[in-house]
Amino acid sequence: MTRPTAKEIKAMADVAGVPVSTEVAERIANSIGPAFEGFAAVAGTLPFDLEPATFIVVQEAAKMTNKETTSKKAAQ
Amino acid sequence: MNTEPALMSLTSVAKAIAEKSVSSREATQSCLDRIAQWQPRLNAFMAIEAEAALAAADAADGALAKGNQRGVLHGVPLAHKDMYYEAGKVVTCGSKIRRDFVATTTSTALQRLKDAGTIRLGSLQMAEFAYGPTGHNSHYGPVHNPWAIDRITGGSSSGSGSAVAARLTFAALGSDTGGSIRMPAHFCGVTGLKTTYGRISRAGAMPLSQSLDTVGPLARSAEDCALLLGLMAGADPEDPTAVAGPVPDYMAATREPIRGLTVGVPSAFYVDDLDPEVARILDETVAVLKREGADIVQVELPDQRQLTAACQLVLAVEAAAFHKRWLIERPQDYGPQVLMRLQNGLAIPGVTYLETMRWRGPALSAHLAAVAGVDAVIAPVAPVAAPTIAESDVGNSPDAESVIQRLTRFTRPINYLGLPSLSIPAGFTRGGLPVGMQLIGRSFDEAMLLRIGAALQRATDFHERVPKFA
C-alpha cells in the first residue's frame, strides 16, 4: 500500500463533496502519509473470512477468560 | 477532616455528606471558592453555575435532613467535560459551531451520576470537538496546568484534568478516543480511567469516532474512579455497544492486595526514547509494585506502530464522516488544527478504512495472547512530562501531526484494541511536573487495574499532592 499523493487526495476530496485546495491536499498527504506506511504491512494480507465484528467476538472471549482467571485467583 | 471540604476525595466527601459531618452546601461552596480563585489562572471551566449549584446543594441538604438520600453521591458537586448532553443546558463541545447548542436529552453516563445524587457545578473546557491532545483551544483559549501555569494540561479532557488536579471538582467525566483521559491525567497528576470499549454507554456523549470513543472518569484516586465506574457501567438501550451482564464490584477490587499478581513491562516501544525522568519514574513504580508483592515480568507485545497507524486511520475517517456536513457548510468556524485533522479523513479510501476495522479482531487476539500470563501491563502514558503551551502551540503547521503523534504514541494502540487503561500519578520530575503511568488490562478487566492502582496509591502519596496557588 502506498501513501496517496496530493493529486489523488484532491480528487478524492472532490468526489467526497468536500473539495480542498492543492496546498491543503499537499498538507493532508504529508500528515496522513505516515499512517498509510505504518499500516502497509497489514494492508492486503487479511484472510477472506474476516469481518469487523470479529473484534466483538474476541472481546467477549476475553471477558469469559477474565471470569475464569478471577475465580482461580480468588480460590488460591 | 480537612478544613477545606474541596480537598477531600470523592468517596470521603460522599461519606461525610451522608453522615452529615459536611453539608452539601459546605462542599459546594468550598469548590466554588477554589474555582473563583483558580479559574482566572487555569481557564478550566467553560461555564460556572454557582447560584444553581448552591440551590441544588441546599435542596440536597434539605432532602437528607428528611431522611431522603438519593444515592451514594448525594449532594456531591461535580463538573464534567462540556460534551455530555444535559437537557436544557448549552453543550459547546469546545467549539464555535456548537457555542449555542442546547441539548434536548441527557447523556446516560451523566444521568446515572445524577441518579446517584450528584449536583452540577458547571461545565469544563475541552479541546474543540475532543480532537486535540494538548489542551489548546483556538476559540476559548488554552487550559493551564495547575502545577505550572505555562504548561499544557493535555487533552482533549483538558478542563477535567486541570480542575480535578486543582481540587475545583471532586471528579469529572472525560472521554478517551486516542488518549484524551490518560493524557490530562498524566500531565496534571490525577487518576484517569479509559474504559473498555463497550463498558459505559456513550449515548448522549458527543461522538468523535464511533469505533474508538469511550467514556470514563478523571478523579483523585483509583478508589474514586472505581466508585464512578460502578455507577455508570452497564447496558443501555440507547447505546447497543454498551455490553449487558452484571457490573463487577469495582470498589471491592480496590481493597484487594496485589501479592501474587503478575505485571508485565514491555520490552520495547513503550520504553523507547523516554525522557530520562519518565524512565526513572517507570523504574520506581515497578519497584513499588515489587515491594507490594507483585511479580514483574517482561512482555513482548506485537508491533505497536501498526496499531497506532490503524488507530489514526480509523479516527480520521470516522471523525471526518461525523463532521462532513459542517466541513461543507461551516469550515471557517473550525479552529485551524481541528479543520486540518478533519480533512485528513478525506484522503483515506473506504477499502483501507475497512481493512483497519477487519484487522481489529486479530490484532486484539494477538495482544491478548502476548499478555496471557500477566494481569496487567505497565507503561508510560507519554514519553515526556508536560511541555510548555508555547512550544506545543503548533496549530495547522506542517509539523503539527508529528507533534501530536509524538504525544499520543503510547495511548493510541490501546484505543484501537479497545482495552481498559488506568493512568495513575506515579511521581514528579525534578522540576515539579507530575508524571503518570498507565496500567493496561484485558478487555473488561477494569477491576484488575483498579486493584493494582489502589495498591500503588496505598504505597505512595503522589495522588494526594495538591498544587499550590502561588
Interface residues (C-beta under 8 A of the other chain):
Chain A: M1 P4 E8 I9 M12 A13 A16 G17 V18 V20 V24 R27 I28 A29 N30 S31 I32 P34 A35 F36 E37 G38 F39 A41 V42 A43 G44 L46 L50 E51 P52 A53 T54 F55 I56 V57 V58 Q59 A62 K63 T65 N66 T69 T70 K73 Q76
Chain B: T196 Y197 G198 V243 G245 G260 L261 D303 R305 Q306 T308 A309 A310 Q312 L313 A316 A320 K324 L327 I328 M340 R341 Q343 N344 L346 A347 I348 P349 T352 L354 E355 T356 M357 R358 W359 R360 G361 P362 L364 S365 L368 D375 N396 P398 A400 E401 S402 Q405 G418 R442 S443 F444 D445 A447 M448
